[in-house]
Amino acid sequence: MNEPEIRISDSPEALATDVAEHLLVALADAQAARRLPHVALTGGTIAETIHETVARLAGSSQVDWRKVAFWWGDERFVAPDSDDRNDRAARIGMLDRLDVDPALVHPVPSTEDAGSVAEAATIYGDLLRASGAGEFEVVMLGVGPDGHVASLFPGRPEIDVEDAIAVPVTDSPKPPPERVSLTLPALNHTRATWFVVSGEGKAEAVATALSGGDVPAARPHGTQETIWFLDEAAASQL
Ligand SMILES: O=C(O)[C@H](O)[C@@H](O)[C@H](O)[C@H](O)COP(=O)(O)O
Protein backbone atom coordinates (compact mmCIF):
# COMPACT_ATOMS: atom_id res chain seq x y z
CA MET A 1 0.00 0.00 0.00
CA ASN A 2 1.40 3.44 -0.93
CA GLU A 3 2.60 5.63 1.91
CA PRO A 4 0.26 8.58 2.55
CA GLU A 5 1.49 12.01 1.52
CA ILE A 6 0.84 14.75 4.08
CA ARG A 7 0.29 18.32 2.83
CA ILE A 8 -0.05 21.01 5.48
CA SER A 9 -1.45 24.43 4.58
CA ASP A 10 -1.42 27.47 6.85
CA SER A 11 -5.18 28.08 6.72
CA PRO A 12 -8.45 26.41 5.69
CA GLU A 13 -8.54 28.65 2.61
CA ALA A 14 -5.02 27.63 1.60
CA LEU A 15 -5.98 23.97 2.18
CA ALA A 16 -9.01 24.39 -0.09
CA THR A 17 -6.87 26.02 -2.77
CA ASP A 18 -4.34 23.18 -2.61
CA VAL A 19 -7.09 20.58 -3.00
CA ALA A 20 -8.80 22.51 -5.79
CA GLU A 21 -5.55 22.90 -7.72
CA HIS A 22 -4.81 19.18 -7.29
CA LEU A 23 -8.31 18.29 -8.49
CA LEU A 24 -8.07 20.44 -11.60
CA VAL A 25 -4.75 18.79 -12.51
CA ALA A 26 -6.02 15.27 -11.74
CA LEU A 27 -9.10 15.75 -13.92
CA ALA A 28 -7.13 17.27 -16.80
CA ASP A 29 -4.55 14.47 -16.59
CA ALA A 30 -7.30 11.81 -16.61
CA GLN A 31 -8.92 13.34 -19.66
CA ALA A 32 -5.54 13.63 -21.40
CA ALA A 33 -5.16 9.89 -20.73
CA ARG A 34 -8.59 9.37 -22.30
CA ARG A 35 -10.29 8.41 -19.04
CA LEU A 36 -13.67 9.75 -17.98
CA PRO A 37 -12.86 10.72 -14.39
CA HIS A 38 -15.32 9.71 -11.68
CA VAL A 39 -15.03 11.80 -8.52
CA ALA A 40 -16.64 10.89 -5.18
CA LEU A 41 -17.38 14.06 -3.25
CA THR A 42 -17.74 14.38 0.50
CA GLY A 43 -19.93 16.44 2.77
CA GLY A 44 -18.69 18.76 5.47
CA THR A 45 -17.62 22.33 5.98
CA ILE A 46 -14.13 22.27 4.47
CA ALA A 47 -15.66 20.48 1.46
CA GLU A 48 -17.90 23.49 0.88
CA THR A 49 -14.87 25.78 0.79
CA ILE A 50 -13.16 23.37 -1.61
CA HIS A 51 -16.21 23.32 -3.91
CA GLU A 52 -16.32 27.11 -4.09
CA THR A 53 -12.57 27.27 -4.74
CA VAL A 54 -12.81 24.71 -7.57
CA ALA A 55 -15.56 26.76 -9.20
CA ARG A 56 -13.49 29.92 -8.84
CA LEU A 57 -10.31 28.38 -10.30
CA ALA A 58 -11.99 26.23 -12.97
CA GLY A 59 -11.63 28.85 -15.68
CA SER A 60 -7.85 28.54 -15.54
CA SER A 61 -7.93 24.77 -16.18
CA GLN A 62 -8.19 22.57 -19.27
CA VAL A 63 -10.89 20.39 -17.69
CA ASP A 64 -13.87 19.51 -19.92
CA TRP A 65 -16.58 19.55 -17.25
CA ARG A 66 -19.03 17.81 -19.59
CA LYS A 67 -16.81 14.75 -19.21
CA VAL A 68 -16.51 14.43 -15.43
CA ALA A 69 -18.77 12.13 -13.42
CA PHE A 70 -19.70 13.03 -9.85
CA TRP A 71 -20.74 10.69 -7.04
CA TRP A 72 -21.00 11.03 -3.26
CA GLY A 73 -19.10 9.00 -0.69
CA ASP A 74 -22.04 9.45 1.63
CA GLU A 75 -25.31 11.31 1.79
CA ARG A 76 -28.00 12.08 4.28
CA PHE A 77 -31.33 10.31 3.69
CA VAL A 78 -33.48 13.43 3.81
CA ALA A 79 -35.63 15.44 1.37
CA PRO A 80 -33.80 16.51 -1.80
CA ASP A 81 -34.16 20.22 -0.98
CA SER A 82 -32.95 19.84 2.61
CA ASP A 83 -29.98 21.95 3.65
CA ASP A 84 -28.65 18.68 5.12
CA ARG A 85 -28.08 17.18 1.66
CA ASN A 86 -24.42 16.93 0.64
CA ASP A 87 -25.35 17.08 -3.03
CA ARG A 88 -27.32 20.29 -2.52
CA ALA A 89 -24.25 21.97 -1.03
CA ALA A 90 -22.04 20.71 -3.87
CA ARG A 91 -24.48 21.95 -6.51
CA ILE A 92 -24.74 25.42 -4.95
CA GLY A 93 -21.00 25.77 -4.34
CA MET A 94 -19.64 24.13 -7.46
CA LEU A 95 -21.71 22.04 -9.86
CA ASP A 96 -24.23 24.74 -10.77
CA ARG A 97 -21.28 27.03 -11.58
CA LEU A 98 -19.63 24.57 -13.99
CA ASP A 99 -20.77 23.23 -17.35
CA VAL A 100 -21.29 19.70 -16.03
CA ASP A 101 -23.40 17.07 -17.80
CA PRO A 102 -26.40 16.41 -15.51
CA ALA A 103 -26.43 12.81 -16.74
CA LEU A 104 -23.00 12.38 -15.13
CA VAL A 105 -24.04 13.80 -11.74
CA HIS A 106 -25.22 10.90 -9.56
CA PRO A 107 -26.89 11.98 -6.32
CA VAL A 108 -27.81 9.40 -3.72
CA PRO A 109 -31.59 8.74 -3.65
CA SER A 110 -33.45 11.03 -1.25
CA THR A 111 -36.59 10.39 0.76
CA GLU A 112 -38.52 11.27 -2.40
CA ASP A 113 -36.67 8.66 -4.49
CA ALA A 114 -36.67 5.70 -2.11
CA GLY A 115 -39.05 4.30 0.46
CA SER A 116 -36.31 3.65 3.01
CA VAL A 117 -32.64 4.33 3.63
CA ALA A 118 -31.98 0.64 2.94
CA GLU A 119 -33.66 0.92 -0.45
CA ALA A 120 -31.68 4.08 -1.18
CA ALA A 121 -28.42 2.25 -0.43
CA THR A 122 -29.39 -0.65 -2.69
CA ILE A 123 -30.37 1.68 -5.53
CA TYR A 124 -27.10 3.63 -5.23
CA GLY A 125 -24.95 0.52 -5.10
CA ASP A 126 -26.71 -0.86 -8.18
CA LEU A 127 -26.29 2.48 -9.98
CA LEU A 128 -22.57 2.60 -9.28
CA ARG A 129 -22.10 -1.03 -10.33
CA ALA A 130 -24.13 -0.53 -13.52
CA SER A 131 -22.21 2.63 -14.43
CA GLY A 132 -19.14 0.55 -15.22
CA ALA A 133 -17.16 3.36 -13.60
CA GLY A 134 -14.31 1.08 -12.64
CA GLU A 135 -11.98 2.92 -10.27
CA PHE A 136 -12.82 6.37 -9.07
CA GLU A 137 -10.25 8.96 -10.14
CA VAL A 138 -10.48 10.64 -6.75
CA VAL A 139 -12.38 9.89 -3.55
CA MET A 140 -12.48 12.90 -1.25
CA LEU A 141 -13.14 12.28 2.43
CA GLY A 142 -13.78 14.66 5.28
CA VAL A 143 -12.89 13.31 8.72
CA GLY A 144 -14.94 13.66 11.87
CA PRO A 145 -13.51 14.39 15.34
CA ASP A 146 -14.18 10.71 16.16
CA GLY A 147 -12.22 9.60 13.09
CA HIS A 148 -15.24 8.75 10.92
CA VAL A 149 -15.09 9.06 7.17
CA ALA A 150 -18.13 9.22 4.90
CA SER A 151 -20.77 7.79 7.21
CA LEU A 152 -18.57 4.98 8.50
CA PHE A 153 -18.36 5.61 12.23
CA PRO A 154 -16.07 4.02 14.80
CA GLY A 155 -17.54 1.03 16.60
CA ARG A 156 -20.36 0.68 14.08
CA PRO A 157 -20.78 -2.43 11.89
CA GLU A 158 -20.82 -0.59 8.54
CA ILE A 159 -17.02 -0.12 8.50
CA ASP A 160 -16.61 -3.90 8.17
CA VAL A 161 -19.18 -4.50 5.41
CA GLU A 162 -17.37 -5.98 2.42
CA ASP A 163 -20.18 -7.52 0.38
CA ALA A 164 -21.94 -4.33 -0.68
CA ILE A 165 -21.07 -1.11 -2.48
CA ALA A 166 -23.32 1.11 -0.36
CA VAL A 167 -24.89 0.60 3.05
CA PRO A 168 -27.68 2.24 5.01
CA VAL A 169 -26.74 3.90 8.28
CA THR A 170 -29.36 4.51 10.94
CA ASP A 171 -29.02 6.28 14.30
CA SER A 172 -25.86 7.97 13.01
CA PRO A 173 -23.89 9.61 15.84
CA LYS A 174 -23.64 12.66 13.59
CA PRO A 175 -27.08 14.05 12.70
CA PRO A 176 -29.13 13.53 10.68
CA PRO A 177 -29.57 9.94 11.77
CA GLU A 178 -30.27 8.21 8.44
CA ARG A 179 -27.55 8.12 5.81
CA VAL A 180 -26.22 6.14 2.88
CA SER A 181 -22.48 5.48 2.81
CA LEU A 182 -20.19 3.81 0.34
CA THR A 183 -18.45 0.89 2.02
CA LEU A 184 -14.72 0.72 2.61
CA PRO A 185 -14.14 -1.58 -0.41
CA ALA A 186 -16.09 0.84 -2.60
CA LEU A 187 -14.22 3.85 -1.22
CA ASN A 188 -10.91 2.06 -1.81
CA HIS A 189 -11.79 1.32 -5.45
CA THR A 190 -10.03 4.53 -6.40
CA ARG A 191 -6.78 5.73 -7.94
CA ALA A 192 -6.52 8.55 -5.39
CA THR A 193 -7.85 8.98 -1.87
CA TRP A 194 -7.75 12.54 -0.56
CA PHE A 195 -8.54 13.32 3.07
CA VAL A 196 -9.51 16.96 3.50
CA VAL A 197 -9.30 18.01 7.15
CA SER A 198 -9.39 21.39 8.84
CA GLY A 199 -9.44 22.51 12.46
CA GLU A 200 -8.08 21.72 15.90
CA GLY A 201 -11.07 19.51 16.60
CA LYS A 202 -9.78 16.94 14.11
CA ALA A 203 -6.13 16.95 15.24
CA GLU A 204 -6.45 13.89 17.49
CA ALA A 205 -8.35 11.92 14.86
CA VAL A 206 -5.74 12.80 12.24
CA ALA A 207 -2.86 11.74 14.51
CA THR A 208 -4.68 8.51 15.43
CA ALA A 209 -5.45 7.64 11.82
CA LEU A 210 -1.93 8.40 10.57
CA SER A 211 -0.44 6.26 13.33
CA GLY A 212 -2.64 3.35 12.24
CA GLY A 213 -5.01 3.66 15.16
CA ASP A 214 -8.41 2.00 15.32
CA VAL A 215 -10.49 4.63 13.55
CA PRO A 216 -12.24 4.44 10.17
CA ALA A 217 -10.01 7.22 8.79
CA ALA A 218 -7.03 4.86 9.09
CA ARG A 219 -8.54 2.48 6.52
CA PRO A 220 -9.14 4.27 3.17
CA HIS A 221 -6.33 4.40 0.62
CA GLY A 222 -5.95 4.84 -3.12
CA THR A 223 -4.30 2.41 -5.52
CA GLN A 224 -2.02 5.17 -6.86
CA GLU A 225 -1.95 7.79 -4.09
CA THR A 226 -3.28 8.71 -0.67
CA ILE A 227 -2.96 12.35 0.34
CA TRP A 228 -3.88 14.05 3.60
CA PHE A 229 -4.68 17.70 2.94
CA LEU A 230 -4.50 19.38 6.36
CA ASP A 231 -4.37 22.85 7.76
CA GLU A 232 -1.96 23.61 10.61
CA ALA A 233 -4.67 23.18 13.24
CA ALA A 234 -5.65 19.71 12.02
CA ALA A 235 -1.96 18.75 11.81
CA SER A 236 -1.12 20.08 15.27
CA GLN A 237 -0.80 16.65 16.92
CA LEU A 238 1.43 15.11 14.27
O1 LIG B 1 -22.10 13.62 5.45
C1 LIG B 1 -21.21 13.94 6.22
O2 LIG B 1 -21.41 14.41 7.34
C2 LIG B 1 -19.80 13.87 5.77
O3 LIG B 1 -19.53 13.20 4.67
C3 LIG B 1 -18.86 13.57 6.91
O4 LIG B 1 -18.09 12.41 6.73
C4 LIG B 1 -17.99 14.80 7.01
O5 LIG B 1 -17.10 14.84 5.88
C5 LIG B 1 -17.18 14.82 8.27
O6 LIG B 1 -18.08 14.66 9.36
C6 LIG B 1 -16.44 16.15 8.40
O7 LIG B 1 -17.38 17.18 8.43
P1 LIG B 1 -16.90 18.68 8.80
O8 LIG B 1 -15.88 19.03 7.75
O9 LIG B 1 -18.15 19.51 8.71
O10 LIG B 1 -16.31 18.60 10.18
The ligand as an SDF file (V2000), in Angstrom:
LIG
                    3D

 17 16  0  0  0  0  0  0  0  0999 V2000
  -22.1040   13.6210    5.4470 O   0  0  0  0  0  0  0  0  0  0  0  0
  -21.2120   13.9430    6.2210 C   0  0  0  0  0  0  0  0  0  0  0  0
  -21.4080   14.4090    7.3400 O   0  0  0  0  0  0  0  0  0  0  0  0
  -19.8010   13.8720    5.7720 C   0  0  0  0  0  0  0  0  0  0  0  0
  -19.5320   13.1990    4.6660 O   0  0  0  0  0  0  0  0  0  0  0  0
  -18.8640   13.5750    6.9090 C   0  0  0  0  0  0  0  0  0  0  0  0
  -18.0930   12.4140    6.7290 O   0  0  0  0  0  0  0  0  0  0  0  0
  -17.9870   14.7980    7.0060 C   0  0  0  0  0  0  0  0  0  0  0  0
  -17.1000   14.8350    5.8790 O   0  0  0  0  0  0  0  0  0  0  0  0
  -17.1770   14.8190    8.2740 C   0  0  0  0  0  0  0  0  0  0  0  0
  -18.0790   14.6610    9.3620 O   0  0  0  0  0  0  0  0  0  0  0  0
  -16.4360   16.1520    8.4020 C   0  0  0  0  0  0  0  0  0  0  0  0
  -17.3820   17.1800    8.4330 O   0  0  0  0  0  0  0  0  0  0  0  0
  -16.9020   18.6760    8.8010 P   0  0  0  0  0  0  0  0  0  0  0  0
  -15.8790   19.0350    7.7540 O   0  0  0  0  0  0  0  0  0  0  0  0
  -18.1460   19.5080    8.7130 O   0  0  0  0  0  0  0  0  0  0  0  0
  -16.3070   18.6010   10.1830 O   0  0  0  0  0  0  0  0  0  0  0  0
  1  2  2  0
  2  3  1  0
  2  4  1  0
  4  5  1  0
  4  6  1  0
  6  7  1  0
  6  8  1  0
  8  9  1  0
  8 10  1  0
 10 11  1  0
 10 12  1  0
 12 13  1  0
 13 14  1  0
 14 15  2  0
 14 16  1  0
 14 17  1  0
M  END
$$$$
